[in-house]
Amino acid sequence: MSTPATAPPAPSSLKRIVAASLIGTTIEWYDFFLYGSAAALVFNKLFFPDSDPLVGTLLSFLTYAVGFAARPLGALVFGHYGDRLGRKKLLVLSLLLMGGATFAIGLLPTHATIGSAAPVLLTMLRLVQGFALGGEWGGAVLLVSEHGDARRRGFWASWPQTGAPAGQLLATGVLSLLTAVLSDSAFEAWGWRIPFLLSGVLVIVGLWIRLSVDESPVFKQALEQAEARKADAGTERMPVVAVLRHHWRDVLVAMGARMAENISYYVITAFILVYATTSAGVSKQTALNAVLVASAVHFAVIPAWGALSDRLGRRPVYLIGAAGVGLWMFPFFALIDTGGFGGLLLAVTVGLVLHGAMYAPQAAFFSEMFATRMRYSGASIGAQFASVAAGAPAPLIATALLADYDSSAPIALYVIAASLLTVVAVAAAKETRHRDLADVAPSGDTEGSVEAAPAARDARTV
């Protein structure tokens, strides 16, 4: 039975909350993916011109990976204050930071103008992007998860997840349009700046929508309980400390679950622009168009996978995606090696559909693992710390393997290994589909926890 805090909001209210989270995450992922695509296409020439072309690509992907290094710090900072102050305030801040850094990249002088200072400034702005994104994801999915009810949480919480393919679609679409209408020289001279400067306009729209929603009712209730307990006990444990004490197993599960999802995504969408154009002889425009179409399909299937997780459970759907991505890797590269658009499109589309089976239930799955007053910290730490070992080096490792072996086989084996790790992690987890977010209590000892309510006896209902 739903408590008042978890009673479903009015449909119009929930849709507004979903829209606010979706638009915000779309803008943030647009900014983040735009950098990845630019790193594969032009940053090697503009910021590392003295290097061999493939080495220059490696260096540009290295600055790309730096953004992931800042994501755990963003998860810690935003998670701490998001659990103390609320989800909404921190989501507004993350959007401002991400949009400001992306806009500044569009104004950045290149190596030809200011020399070695150019890649240094580029790296600093990439760090800001990573810091902002590290705090964005947890808040966006929690805002939706905590407003909805358990019966359709997988479906509604999957909508902020569609911000990733929507952002990829937007970033790739803008780049594809520019490369189609501009010559290579014009695009490298000034055309690449347009998508970055466009971020300023998108941020204004995102802020207007994000400021119009209310704070999560589950969080409000937990905050009131925490204030009452703090008045009695005189102190309250920091969210990060509470997560590491009560939810360390859940953090490890989340990190393991992220490995195949994160690595496969960046191999399929970012590294593919390098592999298709250098090894398969596909044009830059053709590769971008394939990712563009596949991202549209990815966007469409994520809510469907989310809805399926409401019926079957989070774990079964996640396992389908993890196993499927691993099995698809060798056919994936074989199709790309044909050199045709049809093979490339099929390879990327099927890969992203399988990825969606992991990404869609992830929002609800991770949200349901953690207690309310440590949920932002727990979900963010589990997701973003894994990204340092998974998504951050994925294009870099894939490019290095290609350079060393001149073959796609080691790259396929790399993704398969990640898939096996994810299968083990998710298989070891408990099903969370029926949990009431207002009642979720920490694993193990609940002493000193703000969630130690009488309802905690039902927290692990499956």
C-alpha positions as CSV (number, residue, x, y, z in Angstrom):
1,M,0.0,0.0,0.0
2,S,1.4,3.4,-0.9
3,T,2.1,5.9,1.8
4,P,1.1,9.5,1.3
5,A,4.7,10.3,0.4
6,T,4.7,7.8,-2.4
7,A,1.2,8.2,-3.7
8,P,1.3,8.8,-7.4
9,P,1.1,12.5,-8.4
10,A,-1.4,13.9,-10.9
11,P,-0.6,12.7,-14.5
12,S,0.0,16.3,-15.6
13,S,2.4,16.9,-12.7
14,L,4.3,13.7,-13.3
15,K,4.6,14.5,-17.0
16,R,6.0,18.0,-16.2
17,I,8.5,16.4,-13.9
18,V,9.5,13.9,-16.5
19,A,9.8,16.6,-19.1
20,A,12.0,18.7,-16.9
21,S,14.4,15.8,-16.2
22,L,14.4,14.7,-19.8
23,I,15.1,18.1,-21.3
24,G,17.8,18.8,-18.7
25,T,19.6,15.5,-19.2
26,T,19.3,15.9,-23.0
27,I,21.1,19.2,-22.8
28,E,23.8,17.8,-20.5
29,W,24.4,14.8,-22.7
30,Y,24.4,16.9,-25.8
31,D,27.2,18.9,-24.3
32,F,29.1,15.8,-23.2
33,F,28.7,13.8,-26.4
34,L,29.4,16.8,-28.6
35,Y,32.9,16.8,-27.1
36,G,33.3,13.1,-27.8
37,S,32.3,13.4,-31.5
38,A,34.5,16.5,-31.9
39,A,37.4,14.6,-30.3
40,A,37.0,11.8,-32.9
41,L,36.6,14.2,-35.9
42,V,38.5,17.5,-35.5
43,F,40.2,18.0,-32.1
44,N,43.2,15.9,-33.0
45,K,44.0,18.4,-35.8
46,L,43.0,21.6,-33.9
47,F,44.6,21.0,-30.6
48,F,47.2,18.3,-31.2
49,P,48.4,19.2,-34.8
50,D,52.0,18.1,-34.3
51,S,51.1,14.4,-33.7
52,D,50.6,11.5,-36.0
53,P,46.9,11.3,-37.0
54,L,46.2,8.2,-34.9
55,V,48.3,9.5,-32.0
56,G,46.5,12.8,-32.2
57,T,43.2,11.0,-32.0
58,L,44.5,9.1,-28.9
59,L,45.5,12.4,-27.3
60,S,42.1,14.0,-28.1
61,F,40.4,10.9,-26.6
62,L,42.6,11.3,-23.5
63,T,41.2,14.8,-22.9
64,Y,37.8,13.2,-23.5
65,A,38.6,10.6,-20.7
66,V,39.6,13.4,-18.4
67,G,35.9,14.4,-18.2
68,F,35.1,11.0,-16.7
69,A,37.8,11.4,-14.1
70,A,35.9,14.5,-12.7
71,R,32.6,12.6,-12.6
72,P,33.2,10.8,-9.3
73,L,34.1,14.1,-7.6
74,G,30.8,15.6,-9.0
75,A,29.0,12.5,-7.7
76,L,30.4,13.1,-4.2
77,V,29.8,16.8,-4.1
78,F,26.4,16.8,-5.7
79,G,25.3,13.7,-3.9
80,H,26.2,15.1,-0.5
81,Y,24.4,18.4,-1.1
82,G,21.6,16.8,-3.0
83,D,20.8,14.5,0.0
84,R,21.1,17.5,2.3
85,L,19.4,20.3,0.3
86,G,17.3,18.6,-2.3
87,R,17.4,17.3,-5.8
88,K,16.1,20.4,-7.6
89,K,18.7,23.0,-6.5
90,L,21.6,20.8,-7.5
91,L,20.1,20.0,-10.9
92,V,19.9,23.7,-11.7
93,L,23.6,24.1,-10.7
94,S,24.7,21.1,-12.8
95,L,23.0,22.5,-15.9
96,L,24.6,25.9,-15.5
97,L,28.1,24.4,-15.1
98,M,27.8,22.1,-18.0
99,G,26.3,24.7,-20.4
100,G,28.8,27.3,-19.4
101,A,31.8,25.0,-20.0
102,T,30.4,23.9,-23.4
103,F,29.8,27.4,-24.5
104,A,33.3,28.4,-23.5
105,I,34.8,25.5,-25.6
106,G,33.1,27.1,-28.6
107,L,35.1,30.3,-27.9
108,L,38.4,28.5,-27.2
109,P,41.4,29.5,-29.3
110,T,43.1,26.5,-31.0
111,H,46.8,25.4,-31.0
112,A,47.5,27.5,-34.0
113,T,46.6,30.7,-32.1
114,I,47.9,30.2,-28.5
115,G,50.0,27.0,-28.8
116,S,50.1,24.5,-25.9
117,A,47.8,26.6,-23.8
118,A,44.9,25.5,-26.1
119,P,44.9,21.8,-25.1
120,V,45.4,22.8,-21.4
121,L,42.3,25.1,-21.5
122,L,40.4,22.4,-23.4
123,T,41.2,19.9,-20.7
124,M,40.1,22.2,-17.9
125,L,36.8,22.9,-19.5
126,R,36.4,19.1,-20.0
127,L,36.9,18.7,-16.3
128,V,34.1,21.1,-15.5
129,Q,31.8,19.1,-17.9
130,G,32.6,15.9,-16.2
131,F,32.1,17.4,-12.7
132,A,28.7,18.7,-13.7
133,L,27.6,15.4,-15.4
134,G,28.7,13.5,-12.3
135,G,26.1,15.3,-10.3
136,E,23.4,15.5,-13.0
137,W,22.5,11.9,-13.5
138,G,21.6,10.9,-10.0
139,G,19.5,14.0,-9.3
140,A,17.6,13.7,-12.6
141,V,16.6,10.0,-12.3
142,L,15.7,10.4,-8.6
143,L,13.5,13.4,-9.2
144,V,11.3,11.2,-11.4
145,S,11.7,7.9,-9.4
146,E,10.7,9.6,-6.1
147,H,7.6,11.3,-7.7
148,G,6.2,8.2,-9.3
149,D,4.7,5.0,-7.9
150,A,6.3,1.5,-7.8
151,R,4.0,0.0,-10.4
152,R,5.4,2.0,-13.3
153,R,8.6,3.4,-11.9
154,G,10.7,1.5,-14.4
155,F,8.8,3.2,-17.3
156,W,8.8,6.7,-15.9
157,A,12.3,6.6,-14.6
158,S,13.6,5.4,-18.0
159,W,12.6,8.7,-19.6
160,P,15.5,10.7,-18.1
161,Q,17.7,7.9,-19.5
162,T,16.5,8.8,-23.0
163,G,18.3,12.1,-22.5
164,A,21.5,10.2,-23.4
165,P,20.4,9.1,-26.9
166,A,18.5,12.3,-27.4
167,G,21.6,14.3,-26.6
168,Q,23.6,11.9,-28.9
169,L,21.0,12.4,-31.6
170,L,21.1,16.2,-31.2
171,A,24.9,16.4,-31.1
172,T,25.4,14.0,-34.0
173,G,22.6,15.6,-36.0
174,V,24.1,19.1,-35.7
175,L,27.5,17.8,-36.6
176,S,26.2,15.8,-39.5
177,L,24.3,18.8,-40.9
178,L,27.4,21.0,-40.6
179,T,29.7,18.4,-42.3
180,A,27.1,18.1,-45.1
181,V,26.8,21.8,-45.8
182,L,30.4,22.9,-45.1
183,S,33.7,22.0,-46.7
184,D,36.2,20.2,-44.5
185,S,38.3,23.4,-44.3
186,A,35.4,25.5,-43.3
187,F,34.2,23.0,-40.7
188,E,37.8,22.8,-39.2
189,A,38.2,26.6,-39.3
190,W,35.0,27.7,-37.6
191,G,32.1,25.4,-38.3
192,W,32.9,23.1,-35.3
193,R,32.3,26.0,-32.9
194,I,28.6,26.3,-33.8
195,P,27.3,23.3,-31.9
196,F,29.2,24.3,-28.8
197,L,27.8,27.9,-28.9
198,L,24.3,26.5,-29.4
199,S,24.5,25.1,-25.9
200,G,24.0,28.6,-24.5
201,V,20.5,28.7,-26.0
202,L,19.6,25.2,-24.9
203,V,20.7,25.9,-21.3
204,I,18.3,28.9,-21.1
205,V,15.4,26.7,-22.2
206,G,16.4,23.9,-19.8
207,L,16.6,26.2,-16.8
208,W,13.2,27.7,-17.5
209,I,11.6,24.2,-17.4
210,R,13.7,22.8,-14.6
211,L,12.9,25.7,-12.3
212,S,9.2,25.1,-12.7
213,V,9.0,21.7,-10.9
214,D,8.7,20.9,-7.2
215,E,11.0,19.0,-5.0
216,S,10.5,15.3,-4.5
217,P,7.8,14.5,-1.9
218,V,9.8,11.5,-0.7
219,F,12.8,13.7,0.0
220,K,10.7,16.3,1.8
221,Q,9.3,13.6,4.1
222,A,12.8,12.2,4.7
223,L,14.2,15.6,5.4
224,E,11.5,16.3,8.0
225,Q,12.2,13.0,9.7
226,A,16.0,13.7,9.6
227,E,15.5,17.2,11.2
228,A,13.4,15.6,14.0
229,R,16.1,12.9,14.6
230,K,18.8,15.5,14.5
231,A,17.0,17.6,17.1
232,D,16.9,14.5,19.4
233,A,20.3,13.1,18.7
234,G,22.2,16.3,18.0
235,T,23.9,15.1,14.8
236,E,23.3,13.3,11.5
237,R,25.8,11.1,9.7
238,M,27.1,12.4,6.4
239,P,25.3,10.8,3.4
240,V,28.6,9.5,1.9
241,V,29.6,7.9,5.2
242,A,26.2,6.3,5.6
243,V,26.3,4.9,2.0
244,L,29.7,3.3,2.6
245,R,28.5,1.8,5.9
246,H,25.1,0.6,5.0
247,H,25.1,0.2,1.2
248,W,28.6,-0.8,0.2
249,R,27.3,-4.0,-1.4
250,D,24.8,-2.0,-3.4
251,V,27.6,0.3,-4.6
252,L,29.6,-2.6,-5.8
253,V,26.6,-4.1,-7.6
254,A,25.9,-0.7,-9.3
255,M,29.6,-0.4,-10.3
256,G,29.6,-3.9,-11.8
257,A,26.3,-3.3,-13.6
258,R,27.7,-0.2,-15.2
259,M,30.8,-1.9,-16.8
260,A,29.2,-3.5,-19.9
261,E,26.6,-0.7,-20.2
262,N,29.2,2.1,-20.2
263,I,32.0,0.4,-22.2
264,S,29.7,-0.9,-24.9
265,Y,28.0,2.5,-25.3
266,Y,31.2,4.5,-26.0
267,V,32.6,1.8,-28.2
268,I,29.4,1.8,-30.3
269,T,28.9,5.6,-30.5
270,A,32.3,7.3,-30.1
271,F,35.0,4.8,-31.1
272,I,33.0,3.7,-34.1
273,L,33.6,7.1,-35.7
274,V,37.3,6.3,-35.7
275,Y,37.1,2.6,-36.7
276,A,34.6,3.1,-39.5
277,T,36.5,6.0,-41.1
278,T,40.1,4.6,-40.7
279,S,39.7,0.8,-40.9
280,A,36.4,0.2,-42.8
281,G,36.9,3.0,-45.4
282,V,33.6,4.6,-44.5
283,S,33.2,8.4,-45.0
284,K,32.8,10.7,-42.0
285,Q,29.3,11.7,-43.1
286,T,28.2,8.0,-43.5
287,A,29.4,7.1,-40.0
288,L,27.7,10.1,-38.5
289,N,24.4,9.3,-40.3
290,A,24.5,5.7,-39.0
291,V,24.9,6.8,-35.4
292,L,22.2,9.4,-35.9
293,V,19.6,6.9,-37.1
294,A,20.6,4.3,-34.5
295,S,20.3,6.9,-31.7
296,A,16.8,7.6,-32.8
297,V,15.9,3.9,-32.4
298,H,17.8,3.9,-29.1
299,F,15.6,6.7,-27.9
300,A,12.4,4.9,-28.8
301,V,13.3,1.5,-27.2
302,I,14.5,2.7,-23.8
303,P,10.9,3.4,-22.4
304,A,9.8,0.1,-23.8
305,W,12.6,-1.7,-22.0
306,G,11.7,0.3,-18.9
307,A,8.1,-0.8,-19.0
308,L,9.2,-4.4,-19.5
309,S,11.3,-4.1,-16.3
310,D,8.1,-3.2,-14.5
311,R,6.6,-6.5,-15.6
312,L,9.6,-8.9,-15.5
313,G,11.9,-7.1,-13.0
314,R,15.0,-5.0,-13.3
315,R,17.5,-7.9,-13.2
316,P,16.1,-10.1,-16.1
317,V,15.9,-7.1,-18.5
318,Y,19.4,-5.9,-17.5
319,L,20.8,-9.4,-18.0
320,I,19.3,-9.6,-21.5
321,G,21.2,-6.4,-22.4
322,A,24.5,-7.4,-20.8
323,A,24.6,-10.9,-22.4
324,G,23.2,-9.6,-25.7
325,V,25.9,-6.9,-26.1
326,G,28.6,-9.4,-25.5
327,L,27.3,-11.8,-28.0
328,W,26.8,-9.0,-30.6
329,M,30.4,-7.7,-30.6
330,F,31.9,-10.0,-33.3
331,P,29.0,-9.6,-35.7
332,F,29.1,-5.9,-34.9
333,F,32.6,-5.4,-36.3
334,A,32.0,-7.9,-39.1
335,L,29.1,-5.8,-40.4
336,I,31.1,-2.6,-40.2
337,D,33.9,-4.2,-42.1
338,T,31.6,-4.7,-45.1
339,G,32.0,-1.0,-45.7
340,G,28.4,-0.4,-46.6
341,F,25.9,1.9,-44.9
342,G,23.4,-0.9,-44.4
343,G,25.9,-3.1,-42.5
344,L,27.1,-0.1,-40.4
345,L,23.5,0.9,-39.6
346,L,22.5,-2.6,-38.6
347,A,25.6,-3.0,-36.4
348,V,25.1,0.2,-34.5
349,T,21.3,-0.1,-34.2
350,V,21.3,-3.6,-32.8
351,G,24.1,-2.7,-30.4
352,L,22.2,0.3,-29.0
353,V,18.9,-1.6,-28.7
354,L,20.7,-4.2,-26.6
355,H,22.4,-1.4,-24.6
356,G,19.0,0.1,-23.9
357,A,18.0,-3.1,-22.1
358,M,20.7,-2.2,-19.5
359,Y,20.3,1.5,-19.5
360,A,16.5,1.7,-19.3
361,P,16.0,-0.2,-15.9
362,Q,19.2,1.3,-14.5
363,A,17.5,4.4,-13.2
364,A,14.9,2.6,-11.2
365,F,17.2,-0.2,-10.2
366,F,19.9,2.0,-8.7
367,S,17.3,4.3,-7.1
368,E,15.6,1.3,-5.4
369,M,18.9,0.2,-3.8
370,F,19.4,3.1,-1.5
371,A,17.7,4.8,1.4
372,T,16.2,8.3,0.7
373,R,18.6,10.4,2.7
374,M,21.6,8.7,1.1
375,R,20.0,7.9,-2.3
376,Y,21.5,10.8,-4.3
377,S,25.0,9.9,-3.0
378,G,24.6,6.2,-3.3
379,A,23.2,6.1,-6.9
380,S,25.7,8.7,-8.0
381,I,28.8,7.1,-6.5
382,G,27.9,3.7,-7.9
383,A,27.3,5.0,-11.3
384,Q,30.0,7.6,-11.6
385,F,32.9,5.8,-10.0
386,A,32.4,2.9,-12.4
387,S,32.5,5.4,-15.3
388,V,36.2,6.1,-14.5
389,A,37.1,2.4,-15.2
390,A,34.5,1.9,-17.9
391,G,33.4,4.7,-20.2
392,A,36.4,7.0,-19.6
393,P,39.1,4.7,-21.1
394,A,36.8,2.8,-23.5
395,P,37.5,4.8,-26.7
396,L,41.1,5.2,-25.6
397,I,41.6,1.5,-25.0
398,A,39.8,0.6,-28.2
399,T,41.9,3.0,-30.3
400,A,45.1,1.7,-28.7
401,L,44.1,-1.9,-29.4
402,L,43.4,-1.0,-33.0
403,A,46.7,0.7,-33.3
404,D,48.6,-2.3,-31.8
405,Y,46.8,-5.2,-33.4
406,D,45.2,-3.6,-36.5
407,S,42.2,-5.9,-35.8
408,S,38.8,-5.5,-34.2
409,A,39.0,-8.9,-32.4
410,P,40.8,-7.6,-29.3
411,I,38.2,-4.8,-29.0
412,A,35.4,-7.3,-29.2
413,L,37.0,-9.4,-26.5
414,Y,37.4,-6.3,-24.4
415,V,33.6,-5.6,-24.5
416,I,32.8,-9.3,-23.9
417,A,34.9,-9.3,-20.8
418,A,33.0,-6.3,-19.5
419,S,29.7,-8.0,-20.3
420,L,30.7,-11.1,-18.3
421,L,31.5,-8.8,-15.3
422,T,28.1,-7.1,-15.5
423,V,26.3,-10.5,-15.8
424,V,28.0,-11.6,-12.5
425,A,27.2,-8.4,-10.7
426,V,23.5,-8.2,-11.7
427,A,23.0,-11.9,-11.1
428,A,24.3,-11.4,-7.5
429,A,21.9,-8.5,-6.9
430,K,18.5,-8.7,-5.3
431,E,15.4,-7.8,-7.3
432,T,14.1,-4.3,-6.4
433,R,11.0,-3.9,-8.5
434,H,8.4,-3.9,-5.7
435,R,10.3,-1.7,-3.2
436,D,8.6,1.4,-1.8
437,L,11.2,4.3,-2.0
438,A,9.8,5.8,1.2
439,D,10.5,2.6,3.1
440,V,13.8,1.5,1.7
441,A,16.2,0.9,4.6
442,P,19.9,0.4,4.5
443,S,21.3,-3.1,4.2
444,G,22.2,-4.6,7.5
445,D,22.4,-2.5,10.6
446,T,20.0,0.5,10.6
447,E,21.3,2.0,13.8
448,G,21.8,5.7,13.5
449,S,20.1,5.8,10.1
450,V,17.5,8.4,9.2
451,E,15.5,5.6,7.5
452,A,15.1,3.4,10.5
453,A,11.3,3.7,10.5
454,P,8.8,1.0,11.5
455,A,8.1,0.5,7.8
456,A,11.7,-0.7,7.4
457,R,10.6,-4.3,7.9
458,D,9.1,-4.2,4.4
459,A,12.1,-2.4,2.8
460,R,13.4,-5.5,1.2
461,T,10.1,-6.8,-0.2
462,V,10.6,-8.5,-3.5
